[in-house]
Amino acid sequence: MSIIAIEPYDIFYRVLFLTIEIWDIIITLIKANQKDNSYTTLHLKTLKKEVY
């Protein structure tokens, strides 16, 4: 019974976390385009390490 109750919240938080990550990448890309692209590639590389 408790497993069924946890699952929707687990999916919700995963989607929420993913949305935050996507927005973080978008904001980082916008900031990097204003400054330089070296920071973006560095940030995306660290992000890939965290995800995989």
ZIGIGI-V963021 format. One line per field, one symbol per residue. ss: DSSP state (H for helix, E for strand, C for the rest). burial: 1 if it has 9 or more other ideal C-beta (glycine too) atoms within 8 Angstrom, else 0. Layout:
ss = ???
burial = ???
This chain:
ss = CHHHHHHHHHHHHHHHHHHHHHHHHHHHHHHHHHCCCHHHHHHHHHHHHHHC
burial = 0000000000000000000010011001101100000011001100100000
